[in-house]
Amino acid sequence: MSTKPDRIIIRLEKVTRIYKVGVESIHALDGIDLQLRRNEYVAVMGPSGSGKSTLMNILGCLDRCTGGTYFLDGRDTTRLGAGGLARIRNTQIGFVFQSFELLGRSSALKNVEMPLIYSREGWWSRRKRAKKMLERVGLGDRIKHRPNQLSGGEKQRVAIARAMVCGPSILLADEPTGNLDSKTSEGILALFDQLHSEGQTIILVTHEESVARHASRIIRMTDGRIFSDMSFEQDRANRASLNGRFGEMSK
């Protein structure tokens, strides 16, 4: 696998996702074209029902598109069966969720070890990798603690360590600071910044502008479509311009 930072790692071509609700068809995604390069830090934004979570599920191979094609690192995922998609989720994609999704009865170490169970490594090697990843996120002294013994920020750090332990090509984060206070959120976002500076590709779904400002590229969605795809600087200037126009109109 190439490590060139300008390599296109994600390419979506005319991707649609249609859900049937009775006799009605809901177009959750409506012809999405998108390219993301390795080591990009992208925030996906939009109101509820805009399609951002559906897009995340497609990118994470948790769901299949109804139409169109999704290439991940040059591989057409729409041609893969359930087993092939499961292997991609385990080896190439790391997931971080708002609700942490940790195993309540397991220690931080065992939670981080979980994705490695399906690898060919022995248990000692798995444990060593999991411990090293927990140390990397600042929890080297909490490896034996269960989730109910950890703060919200510590739980999310365990979740990030678990997402990163297999060395994924892409880190997908869905509202990762949604259950955290502002100070703790900044600590988690600083960790994302660090991972990105080390070469990690990050795609972040959020509705908070303060979270999105950590990304270098902002994708805004509405009604299942991308209506804006700009660098952070361009997006900020565009929003300032729009706010200025609305301010003039309201006078």
Secondary structure as GFF3:
##gff-version 3
##sequence-region A 1 251
A	DSSP	beta_strand	8	21	.	.	.	ID=ss1
A	DSSP	beta_strand	24	37	.	.	.	ID=ss2
A	DSSP	beta_strand	41	45	.	.	.	ID=ss3
A	DSSP	alpha_helix	52	59	.	.	.	ID=ss4
A	DSSP	beta_strand	67	72	.	.	.	ID=ss5
A	DSSP	beta_strand	75	76	.	.	.	ID=ss6
A	DSSP	three_ten_helix	77	79	.	.	.	ID=ss7
A	DSSP	alpha_helix	82	91	.	.	.	ID=ss8
A	DSSP	beta_strand	93	97	.	.	.	ID=ss9
A	DSSP	alpha_helix	108	113	.	.	.	ID=ss10
A	DSSP	three_ten_helix	114	118	.	.	.	ID=ss11
A	DSSP	alpha_helix	123	136	.	.	.	ID=ss12
A	DSSP	three_ten_helix	147	149	.	.	.	ID=ss13
A	DSSP	alpha_helix	152	164	.	.	.	ID=ss14
A	DSSP	beta_strand	170	174	.	.	.	ID=ss15
A	DSSP	alpha_helix	182	197	.	.	.	ID=ss16
A	DSSP	beta_strand	201	205	.	.	.	ID=ss17
A	DSSP	alpha_helix	209	212	.	.	.	ID=ss18
A	DSSP	beta_strand	217	222	.	.	.	ID=ss19
A	DSSP	beta_strand	225	231	.	.	.	ID=ss20
A	DSSP	alpha_helix	232	249	.	.	.	ID=ss21
###
